[in-house]
């Protein structure tokens, strides 16, 4: 098997072992276990908590002491072993710690898989900019495949979704040991401070008003990014409580419907160069925020009826713009406006604010709000839930348009 195909296998499985349960854990916790929004929000927040410290720590280990592919394999196997215990857990407090441990092992593998791919491709004289994106897109395909398998095997509301992920994660861990060796680069200076090793020197960017505003809005958008991952499948599955929709395609194949979001994501990536050249980074990020308003608003008013099903489908299509346009253009903004000496650290800070702080606050606060204002004895008021998320996104978009200032430079923005 060629090197590129071996890396494609790794990328596919890397996100397969996450996609098998990430979108459906809400259905599992709400619909199968009957837990509250606050309890589920706490469980889901472990993804963000682990993102705050584990990628940096494992990065140091891979840089100084252990081959990246070996560390990656050990983390994947450990993640798989922990997932085997999830179906045995029957209370939310215990599941919080079990999922937290699983995420401690899994979240750093995302950045490690990229590092391994870059390392192997560069050593074999491949053009990384040209070769890596087609490899990485197979990760999204793996995520979609896992969602479909979870749905079609009837696992979206039971513990089998975690068993599927566990077996594949262990297989991926074993497979990683066969990859070309990626020894430590010793790239961290011996006299580097702990702050430098953890990439925290980028925090000085917060002293610049423009950058501080950017990272604040990144945090606000990070709060919105996980909401449909948390609640989307549970929302569609809950239509079974309405007799006229109980046997609808949307209810039976809710996870497959949700996978349209990931399919859209792969397509919108291809449009980003055009939008950046035509409208600039700020406007592309603003388009993302408006897309989040549409994503949530369409969910608020859509249902499985022939007349309104289009709203659910369009919401999933819009997700591609909502997700890609902010993540990629935001990363590009960091790339083109920060000093090269702290550029990697700045990218880490961007991810920390979105996938860490923002996702943590979004998970926790949304769960509390849903319990307090949108949960009754009859069930959840999904119309109110999605409408409140849409209003939140609209407020963020308006504030961003008013306060964030950035001059469009087509040559600079397209170059990267």
N, C-alpha and C positions, 0 to 999 in steps of 0.2 A: 504493500500500500504506500502511495506517495506521501511525502511529508504534509502537503496541503490537505490530503484526505484524512490523514491521522488527526490533524488539528480540527478539521471539520467534525469528526466524530466526537472529540472532546467538547467542542462548542455546543453541538447538538445535545449531548448528555448533560452538560453543565446546567442548561436551563430547563431541560426535561425534568430533572429531579426537583426543581422548584415549581414548575408549572403544574405538576401533578396535584398540588394541594393549595398553592397560594390563592387562587381565585375561588376555590370552593371551601376553604376553611371557615368562611363566614356561614355558609350553608350548614356545615358540620356543627359549628358552635351554636348558632341560632335555632336552626330547624330540627336538628337531631338531638342536641343536648338541652336546648331551651335556656341557654344562659343569657345574661343581660348584655346590653350594649357596652356598659362600662367594663364588664368582665372580658368581653371579646376585645374591646379597645385596648385593654391592658395587655392581653396576649399578643395582639398584632403589633403593639409598640415595641416588642422585643426585637423586631427586625431593625428598627431605628436605633435602639440602644446598642445593639451589637455593632452597628455600622459606625458608631462614634469612636470605637477604640480598636476593634479587632483588625481591620485592614492595615492600620499603621503598625501594630505590633507584629503581625505576620510578615509585613514588608521588611521590617528590621531583621527578623529571623532569616528570611530568604536572602537578604542582602549580605548578611555577615556569617551565618553559621550552617545553613542547610540548603541542599539542592531544592529549587523551587518545585520541581515535579514530584519529589518525594514528600515535601511538606503538603503539597496539594492533595496527593493521594491519601495521606494520613488524615487530613481534615475531612475529605469526602467519605472515607470509611467510618470515621467517628460520627459524622452527620447521619449516615445511614443507620448505624447502630442505635442512635438516640431515637430516630423516627419509628423504629420497631416498637418502642414503648408507648407511643402516643395513643393507640387504640385502647390501651389498658387503663388510661387515666379517665376518671369519672368526675373530677371536680376542677373548676376553672383555675383555682389557685395553684394546684399542682401542675396543670398544663402550662401555666405561665412559665414556670421554671424549666419544664421539659422543652418547650419551644425555644425559650431563651438559650438553653444549652445547645440546641440544634442550630440556632442562628449564629452562635459564637463560632461554631465549626464551619457553617456554610458561607456566611457573608464575605469573609476574606477570600474565598475561592473565586469570587467573581473577578476581583482585580488580579489575583494570582494567575487565573487562566489567560488573561490578557498578557501578563508579563511573560508567561511561558511561550505563548504564540509569538510575541515580538522577539524574544530571545532566539527561538529556533529559526524563525524566518530570516532574521538579520545574519545569523551565523552561516546561513546557507545562501546568502546573497540575493534574497528576494526583495522586491520593492514593497516595503510594508504598507505604504499608503495605498498602493494599488491592490495588493494581495489580501490584506487583512479584512477589509469590509465584507467581501464575499464569503469569507470564512465565518465572520461574526454573525452574519445574517442567519446562518444555520442554527444559531442559538435561539433566535426568535421562532424558527420553524420547530425546533425541539420543544419549546414552551407550548406552542400551539398543539403539537402532536400529543403532548402529555395531557393537556386539557381535554382533548377529544377522547383519549383512552379512558380518562377518569369518568367522563360522562357516559360513554358507550358501555362501560363495564358496570354501570350502576353504582359507582363508588363516590359520587359527589356529596352524599349525605352520610357517609359512614367512614370508618377508619381505614378501609382498604386503600384510599388515596395515599395515605402515609406509607403503607406497606409497599405499594408500587414504587414510590419514590425511594424507599429504603433499599430495595433490591438493586435498583439501577445505580444509586449512589455508591454502593459498595463495589459494584461491577466497574464503575467509572474510576473509583479509587485504585483498584487493581490494575486497570488499563493504563492509568497514568504512569505507573512504574515502568511501562514499556516505552515511554516516550524518550526522545534524546535527552541527555543530561543537561540540566540548567544549573550549573554550580553558582555559588555566591559570587556576586560581583565586587564585593568589598568596596561598594561605592560610598559608604558612609565613613567620613573621616574619623580617625581614632579619637581626636580631641573634640569631636562634635558634642554639643550640649544635648541634653535630653529634649529640649524644645526643638532643636534642629532635627534630631533623629525622628521625632514624631511629626515633623512637618508643620509645627505650630508657628514658625516664624512668619507664615503668611498672614497671621492675625494682625500684623501691623497695617495691612491694607484697610482695616476697619477705621483707621485714622483719616482716610480719604473719604470725603462725603459721598462722592459718586459711587465708589466701591462699596461703602457701607450700605447705601440704599440698595444697590444690586443684591448684596447678600441678604438683606432683610426681606426683599421681595422673593428671593430664592427660597427663603424659609417659608414664607406665606404660600408659595406655590407648592412647596414640598408637602405642606399640610393637605393640599388638594390631590396630589399625585396618587396617594394610596387609597383614597376614599372609594373609588370604584373597584379596586382590588379587594377591599374589605367587604363591601356591601353589594356589589353588582350581581353576583350569582344568587345570593340570598334573596335579593329583590325580585329577580325573575322567577325563582323557585316558589316564592310566596303567592304567585298568581294561582297556584293550585288551590288556595283557600277560597277562591271565587269560582263557584260551580261552572259557569260558562267557559272558564279558561282552564279548568282542572286537567283536561287531557290535551291541551294545546301543544303544538310543536315547541313553543317557547319554554313551557314548563318541563317537558320531557328532555329537551336538549338545550337547557339554559347555558351550560358551559360552552357548548359549541357556538351558540349565539354570541357569547362574550368573546370567543376567540376571534371574531371579526375585528375586534379592537387591535389585536396583535397583528393580524393580516394587514390591516390599514397602516399600522406602524411601519411595516416593511416597505409599503408603497410611498408613504409621505417622506421617508428618508431621501428618496430619489428626487423630490421636488425642492429640497432645501437650497441647493446652489442657485436655482432660479429666483426663489423668493429673497434670498440674501442679497443677490445682485440688484434686484429690482427695488426692494423696500428697505434693506438695512437691518442690522441686528435688533435694534430697539423695536421696530415695527413687527418683526417676525416673532419676538417674544410677546408682544402685545396681541398678535394674532393667536398665539397659544392660549393666552388668558381668556380671550373671547371664545375660543374653542371650548375651554372648560365650562364657560357659562352655558354654551349650547349642549355640551355633553350632559350636564346635570339637568338643564331645563327640559331637554327632550325626554330624558328618563322620567321626569316629574309628570309629564302629560301623556306618555306613551303607554300602550298596553297590547296584549296579544291579538286584539280584534283586527279583522282585515283593514278597518279604516285607520287604525292608529299604530299598527305594527311597524310602519315605516319610520316612526319616531325612534323606536328602540334600535332599529337597524342603522339609521342615520347617526344616532348617538354613538354607536360603536365605530362607525366610519370616522366621525369627527375626532375620536380619541387619538387617532394617529397623529393628527396635527397638534392636538393639545399636548401630547406627551413628547413627541420628537422636536417640535419647534422650540420649546423652552429648554429642554435638556441639551440639545446640540448647539443651538444658538447661544445659550448661556455659557456653555463650555468654550465656544468660540470667542465670546466676549472676554472671558478670562485669558484666553490664549493671546489675544491681540492687544490687551491693555495692561498686562503685568510684566514686571522685570523677568527676564529669562532665568535669573538666579533663583527665583521663588515661584516659578510658573507651575511646577509639579505640585508644590505645597498649596498654591492657590487653587488648583484644580481639586485637590483634596478638601480644601475648605468649602468649595462650592458643593461637592458631594456631601460633605458633613452637614451643611445647612439645609440641603434638600432632603436627602435620604436619611439623615440623622435627626437633627433638631426639628425640622419642619414635619417630617413623617411621624416622629414621636408625639409632638403636640397635636397633630391632626388625628392620630389614632386615639389618644387619650380623651381629648376634648370632644370629638365627634361621638364617641361612645357615651359620654356623660350627657351630652345634649339630647341624643336619641332617647335615652332612658327617661330623661326629665320631661321632655316636651312632645315626643313623637311615639311613645309606646303606651298602649292601652290594653285592657283585658282582651280586646278583639284582635290585637296584633299591632303591627307597626304601620304608622302613617307614612308610607313611602313617598306619597306626593309631597307632603310637607318636608320630609327629609331631603329629597333631591332639590326642592325649591330653595331651601335654606342654603344648601351647598352652592346653588347657582347664584344666589344673591351675594354670598361671600366672595365668589370668584369675580363677580361684576364689580364689587367694591375694590378689590385688589387691582383689577384692570384699570379702573378709573384713576386710582391713586398713582399707579405706575405711569400712566400716560401723562399725568400732571407733573409729578415730581422727579422722574428719572430722565436725565438729560444725556443724550449721546448723539454725536454727529455721525451721519452715515458716510463711510469711506469705502466705496465699492471695491477698489483695488485691494485694499488691506483685508477686507472681510472675505472676499472670494479667494484670495491667495491661500488662506489657511483652510 
